[in-house]
Amino acid sequence: MYRKGQEVKALKKQIIPSSILKKDVVEVINEKLLPYLGILADNQPEIYADTYAKITHYIDLINQKIRTRRSKATAEEEVTSEAE
C-alpha cells in the first residue's frame, strides 16, 4: 500500500495544472499563431484565407459567449441586491 501511495504522489507531482497550460496555449495562439496565419492569408489567400477566417470567427463567437455570461452574472447580482 505504501509503494502504491508513493507512485500516486509521484504522478501527481508531474501533472501541470490546467490553468497554467491554458495561459500558455492562449498566449501562443494570440501572439504567434494568429499573426502568422494572418500573414499567410494575406500572401496566399487561396490556401489560408478560409482557415484564418474560420478560426477568427470561432474565437469571436467564444468571446461573445463569455461577455454575455459576464453581463448576465452582473445583472443577476444587481437584481439580487435590489430585492434585499
FIPA-666662 format. One record per residue (C-alpha): residue number from 1; y, x, z; residue in three letters. Coordinates in steps of 0.05 Angstrom, whole numbers, plus 32768, in hexadecimal, padded with zeros to 4 digits. Example, Ala and Ser with C-alpha at 12.3 -4.5 7.8 and 13.67 -1.06 7.14 Angstrom:
2
+-----+------+------+------+------+
| pos |    Y |    X |    Z | code |
+-----+------+------+------+------+
|   1 | 7FA6 | 80F6 | 809C |  ALA |
|   2 | 7FEB | 8111 | 808F |  SER |
+-----+------+------+------+------+
//
This chain:
84
+-----+------+------+------+------+
| pos |    Y |    X |    Z | code |
+-----+------+------+------+------+
|   1 | 8000 | 8000 | 8000 |  MET |
|   2 | 802F | 8039 | 8011 |  TYR |
|   3 | 8024 | 805A | 7FCD |  ARG |
|   4 | 8030 | 8019 | 7FA8 |  LYS |
|   5 | 8070 | 800F | 7FD0 |  GLY |
|   6 | 8088 | 8055 | 7FBD |  GLN |
|   7 | 8079 | 8047 | 7F74 |  GLU |
|   8 | 80A2 | 8008 | 7F77 |  VAL |
|   9 | 80DC | 802D | 7F98 |  LYS |
|  10 | 80D9 | 8063 | 7F62 |  ALA |
|  11 | 80DC | 802F | 7F2B |  LEU |
|  12 | 8118 | 800D | 7F4C |  LYS |
|  13 | 8140 | 804D | 7F4D |  LYS |
|  14 | 8137 | 8057 | 7F02 |  GLN |
|  15 | 8152 | 8012 | 7EEF |  ILE |
|  16 | 819C | 8010 | 7EDB |  ILE |
|  17 | 81C1 | 7FD1 | 7EF0 |  PRO |
|  18 | 81D0 | 7FA1 | 7EB8 |  SER |
|  19 | 821A | 7F9E | 7EC8 |  SER |
|  20 | 8221 | 7FE9 | 7EBA |  ILE |
|  21 | 81F9 | 7FE2 | 7E79 |  LEU |
|  22 | 8224 | 7FA7 | 7E64 |  LYS |
|  23 | 8264 | 7FCE | 7E6D |  LYS |
|  24 | 8248 | 8007 | 7E43 |  ASP |
|  25 | 8230 | 7FD9 | 7E0C |  VAL |
|  26 | 8272 | 7FB3 | 7E08 |  VAL |
|  27 | 8298 | 7FF5 | 7E05 |  GLU |
|  28 | 826D | 8010 | 7DCC |  VAL |
|  29 | 8274 | 7FCF | 7DA5 |  ILE |
|  30 | 82BF | 7FCA | 7DAE |  ASN |
|  31 | 82D1 | 8013 | 7DA6 |  GLU |
|  32 | 829E | 802C | 7D73 |  LYS |
|  33 | 8276 | 7FF7 | 7D4F |  LEU |
|  34 | 82AC | 7FC4 | 7D3D |  LEU |
|  35 | 82DF | 7FF8 | 7D24 |  PRO |
|  36 | 82A9 | 801A | 7CFB |  TYR |
|  37 | 8291 | 7FD9 | 7CDC |  LEU |
|  38 | 82DA | 7FC6 | 7CCE |  GLY |
|  39 | 82E4 | 8006 | 7CA7 |  ILE |
|  40 | 82A2 | 7FFC | 7C81 |  LEU |
|  41 | 82B5 | 7FB4 | 7C72 |  ALA |
|  42 | 82F8 | 7FCB | 7C55 |  ASP |
|  43 | 82D8 | 8002 | 7C2B |  ASN |
|  44 | 8298 | 7FDF | 7C15 |  GLN |
|  45 | 82A4 | 7F95 | 7C1D |  PRO |
|  46 | 8269 | 7F7F | 7BF3 |  GLU |
|  47 | 823A | 7F9F | 7C25 |  ILE |
|  48 | 825C | 7F9A | 7C69 |  TYR |
|  49 | 8290 | 7F63 | 7C66 |  ALA |
|  50 | 825F | 7F2B | 7C75 |  ASP |
|  51 | 8240 | 7F50 | 7CB0 |  THR |
|  52 | 8283 | 7F62 | 7CCD |  TYR |
|  53 | 829C | 7F1A | 7CC6 |  ALA |
|  54 | 825E | 7EFD | 7CE8 |  LYS |
|  55 | 8262 | 7F2E | 7D22 |  ILE |
|  56 | 82AC | 7F22 | 7D2F |  THR |
|  57 | 82A2 | 7ED7 | 7D28 |  HIS |
|  58 | 826A | 7ED8 | 7D5B |  TYR |
|  59 | 8293 | 7F02 | 7D8B |  ILE |
|  60 | 82CD | 7ED1 | 7D84 |  ASP |
|  61 | 829F | 7E96 | 7D94 |  LEU |
|  62 | 8286 | 7EB8 | 7DD2 |  ILE |
|  63 | 82CC | 7EC9 | 7DE9 |  ASN |
|  64 | 82E2 | 7E81 | 7DDD |  GLN |
|  65 | 82A8 | 7E67 | 7E08 |  LYS |
|  66 | 82BB | 7E97 | 7E40 |  ILE |
|  67 | 8304 | 7E81 | 7E3E |  ARG |
|  68 | 82EE | 7E38 | 7E3F |  THR |
|  69 | 82C1 | 7E43 | 7E7C |  ARG |
|  70 | 82F8 | 7E68 | 7EA0 |  ARG |
|  71 | 832B | 7E31 | 7E93 |  SER |
|  72 | 82FA | 7DFB | 7EAA |  LYS |
|  73 | 82ED | 7E21 | 7EEA |  ALA |
|  74 | 8338 | 7E27 | 7EF7 |  THR |
|  75 | 8343 | 7DDD | 7EE8 |  ALA |
|  76 | 830B | 7DC9 | 7F18 |  GLU |
|  77 | 8328 | 7DF4 | 7F4F |  GLU |
|  78 | 836C | 7DD3 | 7F46 |  GLU |
|  79 | 834D | 7D8C | 7F49 |  VAL |
|  80 | 8326 | 7D9E | 7F88 |  THR |
|  81 | 8362 | 7DBA | 7FAB |  SER |
|  82 | 838C | 7D7D | 7F99 |  GLU |
|  83 | 8357 | 7D4E | 7FB4 |  ALA |
|  84 | 8356 | 7D71 | 7FF7 |  GLU |
+-----+------+------+------+------+
//
